[in-house]
Amino acid sequence: MKACLTTSLMQFLLLLAALMLVPATHADQVKANNASNLESGSSWVSNIAPVGTDNAIWNSIVATPANCTNTLGSAVIWGGIVISNPSAPVVVNGTTTLTLTNGINLNNATVDLVVNCGTLNLGAGQTWTVPAGRTLTTGSLTGSGSVNSPNNGNYIVTKNGAGTWTTSGTGDNGSTGVTVGGGTLNLNKTSSSGAHAIGGPGLRAPAVIKFMMAARSRWRRAACLI
């Protein structure tokens, strides 16, 4: 009997150890109605910050307009950003790196989005959807706003929807290409040194689009209009 109990206990302990080795399952995370830094669990309804393939979602839970302006205080990796119906335009500020692997979706958004957190890295080629009447801005007059593919990955952002994407800021987009499926692409880099708004893979514009380019914006030498 004692040997049997010992064997059962060992089997239980082995099963418990195996369960502890299973990675925690993450899910899309919804922004809470507060101004806590976005890398903190307290900033999200679940008390778990987005990580890996999780989407970061802003919806009607963010009922206080001031809480729609947030700071990213340390580098994170998210699946994507989804904007729905918060009480005010969403602004992500900071001087660190946000990596996205699955794009930006404003398809059902009632407000605009500004991503001004230093560097926005692409973890893969991805789609950014901006519908009519909505504007997505990366960067600001004084912020970096760099949209880049690490290690010259030459990933491509496919911009869909009839809305506007303004790529602003002083940082370089030197290794990122853009395919515009519709709407307006506003190349509005503000660096006096002529930061690249379009990188090596070039600009592909198969649809009829509006195209605006600031005097200080430029394409990387290898970039081309396809």
Secondary structure, 3 states (H helix, E strand, C coil): CHHHHHHHHHHHHHHHHHHHHCCCCCCCEEECCCCCCCCCHHHECCCCCCCCCCEEEECCCCCCHHHHEEECCCCEEECEEEECCCCCCEEEEEEEEEEECCCEECCCCCCCEEEEEEEEEECCCEEEECCCCCEEEECCCCCCCEEECHHHCCCEEEEECCCEEEEEECCCCCCCEEEECCCEEEEEECCCCCCEEECCCCEECCCCCEEEECCCCEECCCCCEC
